[in-house]
Amino acid sequence: MEETTNPAGRPEADGIPGARARQLDASMLGSLLPEIVARLPEAVMITRRDGTIVFVNPAFEQMTGYTGDDLVGANPRLLRSGWQGPAFYKEMWDTILGGRMFRGELVNRRKDGTLYIEAMSITPIGGDLDGPEYFAYVAQDVTQGRRAHERLRLLEAASRAIGEASDLSTAYTSVLELVCQLTRWSYGEAWELTGNQTLRCVASWFAPDDLLQDFNSVTRQLTLKPGWGLPGRVWVTARPEWDEDVTETGGNFVRGEAARRAGLKAGFGVPIVSDGEVLAVLAFFARSRRQDETELAALVSTLGTNLGTLVRRRRAEQSLARERHRLEVTLRSIADGVITTDPEGRVEMLNPVAQELTGWVEEEARGRGLLDVFHIVNEHTREICDNPVDRVLASGNPVELANHTVLIGRHGKEHVIGDSAAPIRDEAGRTEGVVLVFRDETANRRLERELQRANKLESLGVLAGGIAHDFNNALTGIIAHIGLAKLDLPAQTGTHQMLTEAEQACRRATSLTRQLLTFSRGGLPVRRPVAVEQLVRETATFAVTGSPSRCAFDFEPGLAIAEIDEGQVGQVIHNLVLNASQAMPEGGLITVAARNEVVAPGEPCANLEPGRYVRITVSDTGPGMPPEVSDRVFDPYFTTKERGSGLGLAVAYAVAQNHDGTLTLESQPGKGTTFHLYLPAAEFEAERANESGQPAETRMADILFMDDEETIRRGMREVLTRLGHTVTLAADGEEAVEMYRQRLGSGRRYDVVILDLTVPGGMGGYEAVAQLRQIDPGVRAIASSGYSDNPVMARAADLGFAGILPKPYTPSELLAAIARVLGPSQQ
């Protein structure tokens, strides 16, 4: 046949009209259509309007696992997996019933229960105004491609989440959320092994839900032994585990009841493994029964393997970060300065102590040469010291700074330091830098000097104590005989006045020894009633001697007697007046005043107990002090003087406190400084009437007087005998005890016993009074000593003495002490 063309230009078979040819083509296509559909690689399914399946091709059978006999007459619902919700199916039906094609992806379930992903289209066919009569469903299994894509997405997202997380808990939570959202599980959790070899949930994720919150609370409180529950089984087997319904696994799932309340069913767990070690377990739960989904388990297992590598690396990084943090905390906490450098000797790090001592902050110091930041010189020659980092880098060995090294800070402040430098080596032994450790020895050096000074003072105090004993004994004899001479002279004569001045000179002769003992002993005060006005006037006048300053005195009439250690308080007043004078180098007026003060109960007054006090005030018109100085003036070793010791005011404050008083300060820049010394007033004023030097009036007494100095014994016997007392003398404690025993044996007793505490080579007063109290518990003894720092004098009452009598003493002071022990005179 010849080929011809029809009017439309299309070829026609020779001799066959176009219409006929089309009829033959249609007939041929009709007979071939079933074979064409059967050979298509795409799955094809035809359903009626009501959804009944009327045709499936072999590709559809292969994709779903069902045969044509299984499917024809059935409904496509048997393929549903539950992954698509009602909204998906509503949109699909609205589209196809409206006569339009629908395209999408579905997760369906095969006959064997496994899930698969298909890309499908549904095309309406035939019908009338009531809608399509049939639907042609064409699909293609894209599971492998989609799962590979989802696996890649999941791994990429998980890796990103782990990399961005600040800690492993955050990383776990991010991964759990990703898996749950991409695989449509309801709840995810991560478990780790604790130090006591039990599993604990360290992270979890779930969409906001009260029932899941309850399940999570139960989970967080739970610990599992390896092998218990789903996470425990995974930990032991190191492979994925699947439960189709965790509420039906019995005792093997310990959270069954909590899962039932939360509506959870299926559960599966996978191990996070790295180098054959299980590092953690991820577990997931869904609210529907789900059979073992091998591909899902494989997907998460792959994630677990990759996650394990990342977790191990993250743990190593966090361990390194913790070590670095601990190192930083350690460096911040230690009292030594630490500087590290690179191999070229440039500063890399300074800890806070190093920053404080050098005056450089780390950010400004980093990258500078060491000596730019760590400027060190010899303390005596002021020559620049060798760079210790250069020495370490050159030798490869640790080095130490020479003695007398001074660090000069950025702002000029100097510190005596001791230090060492050592190389920082890597695992191969290569030097990566140098670490320099140094400490501020300034305070230690000052303490060493103060200890040396204290040792000198202590040695001087021992020497002064011995001298004072002999010196005071000698003065006591001199004063006794001066007192005897005064008794023979009228008070108005010139000779009497000269003897009085000689007596006062003897008293002043002991002031230097007392001041030395105040520094050297630092012990409890030896108190006795003292006329404050005379002590303050004499001490203040002496303190300004030779200076351009002068004192103005203001004493309240009737100033109370204070019960104090005259030597210690005199030293305090001397220090206060001397400080005031030094504050006015060009000279000025120092006002010294004294007032009686009464502190009532509940009245806030420098934390003093209620009672009567004498307040001594020393004021200057110097430059005053700023608050940062005045707040620290009583601190030991704090001084603003170039050559000051920082002890004067600290000792003064301690003396005031030891006297049950206090020392306070008022000062403002430009307005001078005022110190207030509070001292407790004496409860009796027996000596006020005797300030004239006349003997106190006492009743006649039988007195046993013990002293190792014959001059003192003779002088005091003469004084006491002239005043009508009966006196028996003893040279040491043993003799005094024997005399007292004999007197008691005769049926009488001594009214007063005066005992010298120190008797070289013999029994002193301390041992003697102990034996006397055994013989007569009511003995009335007075302790006397030329050692004014003797601790017995400070605790005389506790040791059985009724009174004290420090040497040297005048006849009037002796009689006053006897009067206090005997009580009021009986006429």
NORGI-V445736 format. One line per field, one symbol per residue. ss: DSSP state (@ for helix, = for strand, . for the rest). psi: psi as a letter, one per 40 degrees, with the letter a starting at -180 (. if undefined). burial: # if it has 24 or more other C-alpha atoms within 12 Angstrom, else .. A space follows every 50 residues. Layout:
ss: ???
psi: ???
burial: ???
//
This chain:
ss: ...==.....==.....@@@@@@@@@@@@@@@@@@@@@@...======.. .=====.@@@@@@@...@@@@...=@@@@=.....@@@@@@@@@@@@... .========.....===========..=..=..========.@@@@@@@@ @@@@@@@@@@@@@@...@@@@@@@@@@@@@@@@...=======....=== ======...@@@@@@@@@@@..===...@@@@@@@@@...===..@@@.@ @@...@@@@@@@....========..=========........@@@@@@@ @@@@@@@@@@@@@@@@@@@@@@@@@@@@@@@@@...======...===== .@@@@@@@...@@@@...=@@@@.====.....=...@@@@@@@@...== ....====.....============.....==========.@@@@@@@@@ @@@@@@@@@@@@@@@@@@@@@@@@@@@@@@@@@@@@@......@@@@@@@ @@@@@@@@..@@@@@@@@@@@......====@@@@@@@@@@@@......= =====.....====.@@@@@@@@@@@@@@@@@......===========. ..........=========.......@@@@.................@@@ @@@@@@@@...======.....=========......@@@.......... .=====...@@@@@@@@@@@@@...=====..@@@@@@@@@@@@@..... .=====........@@@@@@@@@@@.....=====.....@@@@..@@@. ..====....@@@@@@@@@@@@.....
psi: iihiiideeiiiihehiddddddddddddddeddddddehdihhhhiide ehhehiidddddddeiiddddheaiedeeieedhiddddddddddddeei ihiaiihihideeiiihihiihhihaaadeiidihhhhihhfdddddddd dddddddddddddeieidddddddddddddddefidhiihiihidffihh heiiiiihhdddddddddddeiihihehiddddddddfiiihhdheeeea eehefddddddeficiiiiiihhhfehhdihhiiiifihhihgddddddd dddddddddddddddddddddddddddddddddieiihhiiieeeihdih idddddddehiddddheiideddghiihddeeihiihddddddddeiiii iiifhhhhideehihhiiiiiiihiadeeiheaihhhiiheddddddddd dddddddddddddddddddddddddddddddddddddeiideiddddddd dddddddddedddddddddddfaiihiihhhddddddddddddeheieii ihighhifhihhgihdddddddddddddddddegdeiahhhhihihihhi hehhgffiiiahihhhhhiifaeaiiddddeedehhehieidfieedddd dddddddeefaihihhiiheeaihhhhhhhiieifdedeeeeeiiihiih ihhhhhiehdddddddddddddeeihhhiieidddddddddddddeeiii dihhhhdhhheahadddddddddddgeeihihhiiegeehddddfdddee ieiigiiiiiddddddddddddaihh.
burial: ....................................#....########. #.#########.####.#..##.#.#..###.#........##..##.#. ###.######..############.......############..##..# #..##.###.###...##############.############.....## ######.....#.###..#...####.#########.##########... ..####.###.############....##############.#.###### ############.##...............#....########.###### ############..##.####.######......#.####.##....### #..#######...###########......###########......... .........###.########################........#..## .###.###.###################################..#.## #.#.#...##########################...##########.#. .......#..############.##....#..##..##......###### #################....###########..####.##.######## #########..##########.#.#############.###.......## #########...###########..#..################.#..## ######################.....
//
